[in-house]
């Protein structure tokens, strides 16, 4: 294992401490990109969404449902849920 300087160790610790916020921000950006994307780019974005949700330890059944539907509006609902807001009613 590599030895890190105290400065590097603090940076690494802060990253993992804020990983949830970082992944939430990435998912927000991905939701925006999904609304605007077309073709193969959309497939790559959905793979990134899947990876981010897994890192956040989101339930597998919900991830599978989201990926089956491929609806950016569902991702926006999940983001609201992760923020602690109740889901919006259509």
C-alpha positions as CSV (number, residue, x, y, z in Angstrom):
1,X,0.0,0.0,0.0
2,X,1.3,3.5,-0.9
3,X,2.2,5.8,1.9
4,X,0.4,9.1,1.6
5,X,1.5,12.4,3.1
6,X,-0.8,13.8,5.8
7,X,-2.1,16.4,3.3
8,X,-3.0,13.7,0.7
9,X,-4.6,11.6,3.5
10,X,-6.9,14.5,4.4
11,X,-7.9,15.0,0.8
12,X,-8.7,11.3,0.5
13,X,-10.7,11.3,3.7
14,X,-12.7,14.3,2.7
15,X,-13.5,12.7,-0.6
16,X,-14.9,9.6,1.0
17,X,-16.7,11.6,3.7
18,X,-18.5,13.6,1.0
19,X,-19.0,10.7,-1.5
20,X,-22.8,10.8,-1.1
21,X,-22.9,14.5,-2.0
22,X,-20.5,14.0,-4.9
23,X,-22.5,11.1,-6.4
24,X,-25.8,13.1,-5.9
25,X,-24.3,16.0,-7.8
26,X,-23.2,13.6,-10.6
27,X,-26.6,12.1,-10.8
28,X,-28.2,15.6,-11.1
29,X,-25.9,16.4,-14.0
30,X,-26.6,13.0,-15.6
31,X,-30.3,13.6,-15.4
32,X,-29.9,16.9,-17.3
33,X,-27.7,15.2,-19.9
34,X,-30.2,12.4,-20.3
35,X,-33.0,14.8,-21.3
36,X,-30.7,16.3,-24.0
37,X,-28.9,13.2,-25.3
38,X,-29.7,10.9,-28.2
39,X,-28.4,7.5,-29.5
40,X,-25.4,5.8,-28.1
41,X,-24.6,8.6,-25.7
42,X,-27.9,7.8,-23.9
43,X,-26.8,4.2,-23.4
44,X,-23.5,5.4,-21.9
45,X,-25.2,7.8,-19.6
46,X,-27.6,5.2,-18.3
47,X,-24.6,2.9,-17.5
48,X,-23.1,5.8,-15.5
49,X,-26.4,6.3,-13.6
50,X,-26.4,2.6,-12.8
51,X,-22.9,2.8,-11.4
52,X,-23.6,5.9,-9.3
53,X,-26.7,4.4,-7.8
54,X,-24.8,1.2,-6.9
55,X,-22.1,3.2,-5.2
56,X,-24.9,5.0,-3.2
57,X,-26.1,1.5,-2.2
58,X,-29.6,2.2,-3.8
59,X,-31.8,-0.9,-3.8
60,X,-31.1,-3.2,-6.8
61,X,-34.8,-3.7,-7.6
62,X,-35.2,0.1,-7.9
63,X,-32.1,0.3,-10.1
64,X,-33.4,-2.5,-12.3
65,X,-36.8,-0.8,-12.6
66,X,-35.2,2.6,-13.5
67,X,-33.0,1.0,-16.2
68,X,-36.0,-1.0,-17.6
69,X,-38.0,2.2,-18.0
70,X,-35.1,4.5,-18.9
71,X,-37.2,7.6,-18.0
72,X,-35.2,10.6,-16.9
73,X,-38.2,11.8,-14.9
74,X,-37.9,8.7,-12.7
75,X,-34.3,9.6,-12.0
76,X,-35.3,13.1,-11.0
77,X,-37.8,11.5,-8.6
78,X,-35.0,9.4,-7.1
79,X,-32.9,12.5,-6.7
80,X,-35.6,14.2,-4.8
81,X,-35.9,11.1,-2.6
82,X,-32.2,11.1,-1.9
83,X,-32.5,14.7,-0.8
84,X,-35.2,13.8,1.6
85,X,-38.1,15.4,-0.3
86,X,-41.3,13.4,-0.7
87,X,-42.0,12.3,-4.3
88,X,-44.1,14.6,-6.4
89,X,-47.6,13.4,-7.4
90,X,-48.3,13.7,-11.2
